Amino acid sequence: MGSVSFTIDARNSGGVEVSFRSNTSSGTLYFDGMASPGNPANYTNNELPSGPYAFQIRNQDGFQNISTHVSPNSLTVDGKPVEFQFVTHAEDEDHFDQMVLYFDL
């Protein structure tokens, strides 16, 4: 089983940068601002491993799903699937200061 580590940077602008590193892969996901229904977060990538990936961004208030899955819709790291779930702690829906990442290899 591969191992993977994540670094999460919640930007003051409301965007989120997630860097990951595994035994064989590394890269960065940048989510530009807070997603909302019908307006999923944009993202850029750098050296993503092959394979699809998925993520959800949830609001602290009732943990409502406020994003849509982007394509591709799952991520593999060292041959194992990884699913991202971001839980935000926000004063308003445009800014947040703490991110919690759950993943499973």
C-alpha positions as CSV (number, residue, x, y, z in Angstrom):
1,M,0.0,0.0,0.0
2,G,1.3,3.4,-1.0
3,S,1.5,6.3,1.4
4,V,0.6,9.9,0.6
5,S,1.0,13.2,2.5
6,F,-1.0,16.4,2.0
7,T,-0.4,20.0,2.7
8,I,-3.4,22.4,2.7
9,D,-3.2,26.1,2.3
10,A,-6.4,28.0,2.8
11,R,-5.7,31.3,1.0
12,N,-6.9,34.7,2.2
13,S,-8.7,35.1,-1.1
14,G,-10.9,32.1,-0.4
15,G,-9.0,29.8,-2.7
16,V,-7.4,26.5,-1.5
17,E,-4.2,25.0,-2.5
18,V,-3.6,21.3,-1.8
19,S,-0.2,19.8,-2.4
20,F,0.3,16.1,-2.3
21,R,3.4,13.8,-2.3
22,S,3.5,10.0,-2.5
23,N,6.2,7.4,-3.1
24,T,6.0,8.0,-6.9
25,S,3.9,11.1,-7.5
26,S,3.6,14.7,-6.4
27,G,1.5,17.6,-7.5
28,T,-0.7,20.6,-6.5
29,L,-4.4,21.2,-6.8
30,Y,-5.6,24.8,-6.6
31,F,-9.3,25.5,-6.0
32,D,-10.1,29.0,-7.0
33,G,-12.6,30.3,-4.4
34,M,-15.6,28.7,-2.8
35,A,-17.8,26.6,-5.0
36,S,-21.6,26.9,-4.9
37,P,-24.5,25.0,-6.5
38,G,-24.1,25.2,-10.2
39,N,-20.7,26.9,-9.9
40,P,-18.1,24.3,-9.1
41,A,-14.7,25.3,-7.9
42,N,-12.1,25.8,-10.6
43,Y,-8.8,24.0,-10.4
44,T,-5.4,23.8,-11.9
45,N,-3.0,20.9,-11.7
46,N,0.7,20.2,-11.9
47,E,2.1,16.7,-12.4
48,L,-1.0,14.9,-11.3
49,P,-0.7,11.1,-11.3
50,S,-2.6,9.3,-14.0
51,G,-6.1,8.3,-13.0
52,P,-9.3,10.2,-12.2
53,Y,-10.1,12.1,-9.0
54,A,-13.0,13.5,-7.1
55,F,-13.6,16.0,-4.4
56,Q,-16.4,17.6,-2.4
57,I,-16.4,20.9,-0.6
58,R,-18.9,21.1,2.2
59,N,-20.2,24.1,4.2
60,Q,-19.9,23.8,8.0
61,D,-23.6,24.8,8.3
62,G,-25.3,21.5,8.0
63,F,-22.4,20.2,5.9
64,Q,-24.3,20.8,2.7
65,N,-22.6,19.8,-0.5
66,I,-21.8,23.1,-2.2
67,S,-19.7,21.7,-5.1
68,T,-19.9,19.4,-7.9
69,H,-17.4,16.7,-8.8
70,V,-15.0,17.7,-11.5
71,S,-13.7,15.4,-14.3
72,P,-12.0,13.0,-13.9
73,N,-13.8,11.8,-10.8
74,S,-11.3,9.8,-8.7
75,L,-7.6,10.0,-8.0
76,T,-5.1,7.3,-7.7
77,V,-1.8,7.6,-5.9
78,D,0.7,4.7,-6.1
79,G,-2.1,2.7,-7.6
80,K,-4.5,3.2,-4.8
81,P,-7.7,5.4,-5.0
82,V,-7.8,8.5,-2.9
83,E,-11.0,10.5,-2.3
84,F,-10.9,14.1,-1.1
85,Q,-13.4,15.7,1.2
86,F,-13.0,19.3,2.3
87,V,-14.8,20.4,5.4
88,T,-14.8,24.2,5.7
89,H,-15.1,26.3,8.8
90,A,-16.3,29.6,7.4
91,E,-17.5,33.0,8.7
92,D,-19.2,33.4,5.4
93,E,-19.5,31.3,2.3
94,D,-16.7,33.1,0.5
95,H,-13.9,32.7,3.1
96,F,-12.7,30.0,5.4
97,D,-9.6,29.5,7.6
98,Q,-9.4,25.8,8.4
99,M,-9.5,22.8,6.2
100,V,-9.9,19.1,7.2
101,L,-8.9,16.5,4.6
102,Y,-10.2,12.9,4.8
103,F,-8.6,10.3,2.5
104,D,-8.3,6.6,2.2
105,L,-5.7,4.5,0.4
